[in-house]
Amino acid sequence: MKRHFYFFRHGQTNENKAGAKYGNRVNAYLTPDGIAQAEKIGQYLSDKNIEIVYSSPLRRAIETAQAATKNMDVQIITDDRLTDAKFGFWYGGNPDTQKQVDENLERIKSYLNDIVAKDTHNNIAIVSHGGVTRALCWCCGLKLGDITHCQCFHFTWDNNKWEYIATFDIETMNNTTPDIIE
């Protein structure tokens, strides 16, 4: 049976608004705009029959998951493997950046394989961080660049194969073309 996965980044935080990129060092909270963004992604997901939501344990991701699913009867399960990278590995500035990229991709790939193997739900949402969402998409074959707040990537898993379906943008409330790296 075809299973649907919706990966999205948390809403805007107080730290993002100030221009910070911080990995897992800061447990930032959503701004009012961030809550509105999460509610918009909730509108998009409202007819997707989401059965379960997995989230990073960091506050910004949990708050996004809660706001997005406030009108749904779903369980939100946190998993440390969805936590943002220790030093914001996608943003550089560390001599071991490539090693961190490789380790984080392996962590996310392992997580995704566990969900596919152990979770029996057909409609799954995963809320995390820019780097983690990017890694989830990379694991499914979509090489992405920048990801905006609450940008949602829809994939299906069927016959042991990932298929990219669409990218939803909360600013236009439509499907859009993501920033793909060739």
N, C-alpha and C positions, 0 to 999 in steps of 0.2 A: 504494500500500500504506500502511496506517495505521502511523504511527511513534509510539512511546511515549517521552515525556520525563519524567524525574523530577528535580525541582529541590529541593535541600535546603540548609539552613544548616549550618555547621560545629557541632561539639559545644561544650559549655561550656569556656571557657578560664580560666586563672588570673586574667586581667584581668576577664572577665565576672563571675566569682565575687565579685570585689571591687566590682562595680557599675559598672565602666567601660564606656563606649561610645567606641570609639577610631578607627574608620575604618581606614586603612592605616598609621597612624603606629606601631603596635606589632605586632611579629611574635610574638604570644602563642602559648603551647603549650596543648594540651588537658590538663584535669585528669583524674583517674581517672574522675570522673562523665562528663566529656566523651567519654572513650574508650568507656565503657559505652553512652552515647547513640549513638555512631557504630556500635557493634556491633549495637545494636537496629535501627538503620536498615538495616544489612546483613542482618539476619534478614528484614526486610520485603522487601528487594530480591532476596533469594536465589532466589525463584521467578519473577523478572521477566525472566530471560535477558538481563541487562545485558551489552552488547557492548563498551562503551567508557565511560570516565568522564572528564569535563572538570572541572578544578579551578582555583580561584584559586591563584596561586603562593605565597600566604602560608601559613606553617607550620600554622596551625590548620585550614585547609581541606585541605591535603595529608594531615595526620595523620587527619582525619576520613575522607577518601577511602580511605586505606590501611586503617584499622580496619574501615570498612564493607565493603570488598571483599576482606578477607583470605582468604576461602574461595572467591573467584571468580578465574577466569583472565581478567582484563581489564587493558587498558592504561589508565594514568592520564596524561592530557595536561594540562599547565598552560597557562593563557593569561592574560596580564596584564590583558585586558579584564574578567576576572572578579574582579579585585582590588577590595577595598572602596573606598569613596569616600575622597578625600583628607582630608576633614574630617568624616567621618560625616554627610554631607549630610542624611540623614533625621532627624537629631537636632537640627537648628537651630544657633543660636549663631553664624551667619556672615551678614554683610550680603548676601552674594551667594548665599544659600541657594537661591532659585528658579532662578537661573542654573545652579547646580551640579546641581540636580535634573534640569533639562532636559538638560544635557550628559551626565549619567550615564545617563539614560533612553535617549538617542540612542546612547551607547556600547554599552549592553546590547542594544538593539534591533538594532544593526548586527552585534553578535556572534551573536545568535540567528539572524538572517537568513543569516549565513555558515554556521552549522552546518546549518541546514535545506538550504541550497543545495549545500554541499560534502561533508557527511558522509553516507555511504550506510547507516549502521547503523540498525536499526529500534528498538533499545532503548538509550536514552542517559540517563546520569545526569550531573547537573551539580551540583557542590558548591561553595558560595561563602559569602557573608556575608548577614546579614539584609537590608541594603539592596539588594544585588545580587539575592538571591532574590526579594525583593518586586518589583524592577524586571522580572525575568524574567516573573513572574506578571502584572504589569501589562501587559507587552507582549503577553501571550496573552489579555488581556481580563478577568483576575481582579484587581480592585482590593482589595489587602490592607492591613490595619493591621499590628499586631504579629505577629512570627514567632518561635516558640520554637526552641531548639536542636534541630537534626536533624528539624524538622518538614518533611515531604516533600509536595510538590505534584505530582500526576500529571496530565499533559496528553497529548493526542494531536494529531498533525499529519496531516491527511488532506485531499486535494483542496484544498490551499492554504488550509486553515482550521484554527485552533486550537480544541480542545474541552477544557474542564476536566472531569476525571474524578473525582478524589477528593483529599482531604488526609489523610495518615497521621500520627498522633500517637504518638510513642514512649512517652509516659507511660501511655496506655491500651492501646497496641498494637492500635488500631482506627482506622478512618476516622472523621474528625470534621469538624465545620463550622469553617472558618477564620474569622478576624476580618476580615470583609468591610466595606469602606467603601462606603457607598451614594452 
